[in-house]
Each structure stands twice: as C-alpha cells, then as structure tokens.
Amino acid sequence: MTDAARHLLVVAHTGRADSLDAGIHVCRRLIDAGLTPVVSDDELADLRAAAPDLAPLALLGVDVQASELELVIVLGGDGTILRAAELARGCDAPLIGVNLGHVGFLAEAEREDLDETVQRALDGDYVVEERMTLSVRVKHGDEVVYETWALNEATVEKASRERSLEVVVEVDQRPLSTFGCDGVVISTPTGSTAYAFSAGGPVVWPGLQAILMVPLSAHALFARPLVVAPDSPLAIELLERSQGVGVLWCDGRRTFELPPGARVVVRRSPKPVRLARLAPRPFVDRLVNKFGLPVDGWRGPASEGAASEERGRA
C-alpha cells in the first residue's frame, strides 16, 4: 500500500490541553511522513483553532470514509477510546490507544511512548487483538424501538434517584428472578474492569468469551453477579409496577429512555472491536500495573528443573 492511499484516523480529547497538544503533534508526525491525517468534525475545529498552519487534514465521513481507515490512533483515556470505537464501528481498522487519562485500561501505551507509538503505527509494527462486543435491542410490546451496541457494557438504570426499578432478569429466554434494584449492568469481559467491577462484579480475562450480569443495589436474596456463555441471550424487562422509568446506557455514551414494560435484550455481537497491541503481555500484568496491585515478595515460578524434581517427589 502506498502512503498516498493510507488513512489513519486521529482521535483526541481536544477539550484537554495535553490531549490537544498530543493530537497536533501526532498530526504533524503523520504529515511529515507523507500522510494526510484523518480527523472527525469535533477535532477538526479545535485542531485548526489551536494550530492554524496544520495542513492538510482530511475529514472523516466527507473526505475519507470509515471503511477506508487503516488504523485509529487514540489520545486520551478509556472514554476517548470508547468514542473512537464508535467512530470506527463500521470498519475493520484497529484502535491503538495512548493513555493521557487516569487508568486507561484499554490503552496500549503511555504518554512518554507517544513518538514510538506513532512510528510503530506508521511501520505497521503491531499485532491485532479482537474484543467481543454486545448487540443491544430494546423492545416495547412487539416493536423494536431502539438498537445499538457496546464494547464495555449496557446498563439499565433508574432514571430518578428517589425511585427504584422492578425488573425480571432472563437468561436463555427463561426467567431467572424478579427484584427491585437501582439497575443491572450487562458487561463484556473487556468491561469487567469498568462499571461492572465498581458494582462488585468479577474480573474476567478478555480472551474469554462470556457475558456478565451484575445487579446494582438489588433488594433480593439471589442477586449475585452471573457469568454466562457468550451465546446465552440476557434480557432485562421493566415490570409495569416499576415506580418510574428507566434509562439504558451503552458505554456511557448512547442512551435511551425505557418506559415500564420495556424489554432490553443483549446478545454477543458478531462484530468485535479490534485493538492494536505493540507488546502483547499477560493480562495479569495489565491488572497489576493499572490498579497498582502489591506484588512485593514474589519470587516467580520455580525453574523447569526444580519444577520437574518437585513433580517427581510428588
């Protein structure tokens, strides 16, 4: 592929000065390499206002379509990566994130690695990892009234602070339990370290294909987090006796109001999100680094010879 035909989308949290500066820097690097950076309309105005000499830039959806993208470079935290995944939803381009936020669980690199990350992107020096996503459908009666998707989670929540929801939880098209609650989180393994984690759900390794369900402040004896097979559809139905309306949130970005009687059905989506990885490493290392977990005193596994001797004595 020639450089003239290469399209790299740059997504930055331009509302923050450090991310805006990083976006300008990355665009200049791409331009110096003979490429025309692609940006969304949100970034375009901010980038040009901060750097009037920054040219050329291509506008996503006008000059370049999502299907033409080779890679998406994301500058910010996990929220920015989720927005980038939304922008690139219709294509196979992987996302590579540089963390300029706090935890940045989905990011591949930190701010000090920015130049190396851009060079690796230009060289195509990365591997691609696929992450499972969710297909989300809202029905009211026999009518499908809303459809969307999620990389992290779909959450059914109460819309009013002072009122709770009455829901029926369903797995594999069979009722599981009815209870009052503040809401229910349905999560992918990727989202298990996000909202579901804060709600008391388990951490699930991203290589596992599964769907999590975590109730929020449920008034019930059986309201434990569940982990089900990826092909098991989950449904949350708001009972007509619910004290108020609910709201569906997907990845904290897309929302839809849920009246009593609404039914939210969540399945594995056939379309994953692709993440570019520079140095694939065990997921446990990412957990330790991002959460600052204490591992002092660890000596590591025994050598192969010692382990074999130990097995022989057993």
C-alpha positions in Angstrom: 0.0 0.0 0.0 1.4 3.4 -0.9 1.5 6.2 1.6 -1.0 8.2 -0.5 -3.6 5.5 0.0 -3.1 5.2 3.7 -5.7 6.7 6.0 -5.0 7.0 9.8 -7.7 8.5 12.0 -6.5 10.6 14.9 -9.0 10.8 17.8 -8.0 13.1 20.7 -9.8 14.6 23.7 -9.3 18.1 22.4 -11.1 19.6 25.4 -8.0 18.9 27.4 -4.8 20.9 26.7 -2.4 17.9 26.9 -4.6 15.8 24.6 -5.0 18.7 22.2 -1.2 19.2 22.1 -0.7 15.4 21.6 -3.2 15.5 18.7 -1.4 18.3 17.0 1.9 16.5 17.5 0.7 13.3 16.0 -0.9 15.0 13.0 2.4 16.8 12.3 4.2 13.4 12.5 1.8 11.9 10.0 2.1 14.9 7.7 5.9 14.7 7.9 5.7 11.0 6.9 3.7 12.0 3.8 0.2 11.1 5.1 -2.9 13.2 5.4 -4.3 12.7 8.9 -8.0 11.9 9.2 -10.0 13.6 12.0 -13.6 13.9 12.9 -15.6 17.1 12.7 -15.3 17.5 16.5 -11.5 17.5 16.4 -11.1 19.4 13.2 -12.3 22.8 14.5 -10.2 22.5 17.7 -7.1 21.4 16.0 -7.3 24.2 13.4 -8.1 26.8 16.1 -5.0 25.7 18.1 -2.7 25.2 15.1 -3.9 27.2 12.1 -0.9 26.1 10.0 -1.8 22.4 10.5 -2.5 21.1 7.0 -3.5 19.0 5.2 -6.2 17.3 7.2 -9.0 15.0 5.9 -12.5 15.0 7.4 -13.9 11.6 8.4 -17.2 10.9 6.6 -16.5 13.5 4.0 -13.0 13.2 2.6 -12.4 9.7 3.9 -15.0 7.0 4.8 -14.6 4.8 7.9 -14.3 1.7 5.6 -11.1 3.3 4.2 -9.3 3.6 7.5 -6.1 1.6 8.2 -5.7 2.4 11.9 -7.1 4.7 14.6 -4.7 6.5 16.9 -6.5 7.4 20.1 -5.1 10.1 22.5 -6.8 10.2 25.9 -8.4 7.8 28.4 -10.8 5.0 28.1 -13.7 7.3 27.4 -11.8 8.6 24.3 -11.1 5.1 23.2 -14.8 4.2 23.5 -15.7 7.3 21.4 -13.1 6.2 18.8 -14.6 2.7 18.7 -17.9 4.3 18.0 -16.4 6.4 15.1 -14.8 3.3 13.6 -17.6 0.9 14.2 -18.3 0.3 10.5 -14.8 -0.8 9.6 -12.0 -3.3 10.4 -9.4 -0.7 11.4 -7.8 -1.5 14.8 -7.5 1.1 17.5 -4.3 1.9 19.3 -4.6 4.0 22.4 -2.1 6.3 24.1 -3.2 6.9 27.7 -3.5 10.6 28.6 -6.2 10.0 31.2 -6.1 8.2 34.6 -6.3 4.4 34.5 -6.5 4.0 30.7 -7.3 0.2 30.8 -7.9 0.0 27.1 -4.8 2.0 26.1 -1.7 0.3 24.8 0.9 3.0 25.6 1.6 5.9 28.0 2.2 9.5 27.0 6.0 9.0 27.2 5.7 6.4 24.5 3.9 8.7 22.1 6.6 9.1 19.4 7.4 5.4 19.4 3.7 4.5 19.1 3.3 6.8 16.1 6.4 5.3 14.4 5.1 1.7 15.1 1.8 2.7 13.6 3.5 4.1 10.5 5.6 0.9 10.2 2.5 -1.3 10.7 4.5 -2.9 13.5 1.7 -4.2 15.8 -0.5 -7.2 16.3 -4.3 -7.1 16.4 -6.4 -8.4 19.2 -10.2 -8.8 18.9 -12.5 -7.9 21.7 -16.1 -9.2 22.0 -18.9 -6.6 21.9 -22.6 -6.7 22.7 -25.6 -6.3 20.5 -28.4 -4.4 22.3 -32.0 -4.2 21.4 -35.0 -2.5 23.1 -38.5 -3.8 22.6 -41.8 -2.3 23.7 -44.6 -4.7 23.1 -43.9 -6.4 19.7 -42.0 -3.4 18.4 -38.2 -2.9 18.3 -37.8 0.7 19.3 -34.0 1.0 19.6 -30.9 -0.9 18.6 -27.3 -0.2 19.4 -24.1 -2.0 20.6 -21.5 -1.8 23.4 -17.8 -2.6 23.9 -17.8 -2.3 27.7 -21.4 -2.6 29.0 -25.1 -2.0 28.6 -26.7 -0.7 31.8 -30.3 -0.5 32.7 -30.7 2.1 35.4 -33.3 4.0 37.3 -33.9 7.5 35.8 -34.9 9.1 39.1 -32.7 9.0 42.2 -35.6 8.5 44.6 -37.3 5.7 42.7 -36.2 2.1 42.1 -36.9 -0.3 39.3 -38.8 -3.6 39.4 -37.2 -5.9 36.9 -37.3 -9.5 35.6 -34.0 -11.0 34.7 -34.0 -13.6 31.9 -31.2 -16.0 30.7 -31.6 -18.2 27.6 -35.2 -16.9 27.2 -36.1 -18.3 30.6 -37.0 -16.2 33.7 -34.3 -16.2 36.5 -35.5 -13.8 39.1 -37.6 -10.7 39.9 -36.3 -7.9 42.2 -36.2 -4.2 42.9 -32.9 -2.5 42.2 -31.1 0.6 41.1 -30.2 -1.1 37.8 -28.4 -4.0 36.1 -25.1 -4.0 34.3 -24.6 -6.4 31.4 -20.9 -6.4 30.5 -18.3 -8.0 28.2 -15.0 -9.3 29.6 -13.5 -6.0 28.4 -16.0 -4.1 30.5 -15.5 -6.3 33.6 -12.8 -3.8 34.8 -15.1 -0.8 34.3 -18.7 -0.2 35.7 -19.2 -3.9 36.4 -16.1 -4.0 38.5 -17.2 -1.0 40.5 -20.6 -2.7 41.1 -18.9 -5.8 42.6 -18.6 -8.0 39.5 -15.7 -10.3 38.8 -12.7 -9.5 36.6 -12.9 -11.7 33.5 -9.9 -12.2 31.3 -10.5 -10.6 27.9 -9.6 -13.7 26.0 -12.7 -15.4 27.5 -15.9 -15.3 25.5 -18.7 -14.6 28.1 -21.4 -12.2 29.2 -21.6 -10.8 32.7 -24.7 -9.6 34.6 -24.2 -7.5 37.8 -27.2 -6.2 39.7 -27.0 -2.7 41.2 -28.2 -2.4 44.8 -30.8 -5.2 44.3 -33.3 -6.0 47.0 -33.3 -9.8 46.7 -31.7 -12.9 48.2 -30.5 -14.1 44.9 -28.9 -11.1 43.1 -25.3 -12.3 42.7 -23.2 -11.4 39.6 -23.6 -14.0 36.8 -21.2 -15.1 34.1 -23.0 -16.9 31.2 -22.0 -18.4 27.9 -21.5 -15.9 25.0 -24.4 -17.4 23.1 -26.8 -17.1 26.0 -29.0 -14.0 25.5 -29.8 -11.9 28.5 -32.9 -9.8 28.9 -33.9 -7.2 31.5 -37.6 -6.4 31.5 -39.0 -3.4 33.4 -42.2 -4.5 35.1 -45.3 -2.4 34.7 -45.3 -1.9 38.5 -41.9 -0.1 38.4 -42.1 3.2 40.3 -40.5 5.1 37.5 -39.0 5.0 34.1 -35.5 3.6 33.4 -32.7 4.5 31.1 -30.4 2.4 29.0 -26.8 3.5 28.8 -24.3 1.8 26.4 -20.6 2.5 27.2 -21.7 5.7 29.0 -22.2 7.3 25.6 -25.5 6.2 24.0 -28.7 6.5 26.0 -32.4 5.6 25.5 -35.4 6.1 27.9 -37.1 2.9 29.0 -40.8 3.1 30.0 -42.4 0.4 32.2 -42.9 -2.7 30.1 -39.8 -2.1 28.0 -37.5 -5.1 27.4 -33.8 -4.9 26.8 -32.2 -7.9 25.1 -28.5 -8.3 25.0 -26.5 -10.8 22.9 -23.0 -11.2 21.7 -22.5 -9.1 18.6 -20.9 -10.7 15.5 -18.8 -7.5 15.1 -15.8 -7.3 17.5 -13.7 -4.3 18.2 -10.1 -4.7 17.1 -7.2 -3.3 19.3 -3.7 -2.9 18.1 -1.1 -4.2 20.5 2.6 -3.2 20.5 3.9 -5.7 23.0 1.4 -8.4 23.9 1.8 -9.4 27.5 -0.2 -11.3 30.1 -3.4 -9.7 31.2 -2.4 -10.1 34.8 0.5 -7.6 34.2 -2.0 -5.1 33.0 -4.2 -5.6 36.1 -1.1 -5.1 38.4 0.1 -2.0 36.5 -3.3 -0.3 36.1 -4.6 -1.0 39.6 -1.2 -0.6 41.4 -1.6 -4.1 43.0 1.0 -5.1 45.6 3.2 -7.9 44.3 6.3 -7.4 46.6 7.9 -10.6 47.7 7.0 -12.6 44.6 9.9 -14.8 43.5 8.5 -16.2 40.4 7.9 -19.8 39.3 10.5 -22.5 40.1 12.9 -23.3 37.3 11.9 -26.1 34.9 14.4 -28.4 36.5 13.3 -27.7 40.0 9.7 -28.0 39.0 10.3 -31.4 37.4 12.1 -32.6 40.5 9.2 -31.4 42.7 6.8 -33.3 40.5 8.9 -36.4 40.8 8.9 -36.3 44.6 5.1 -35.9 44.4 
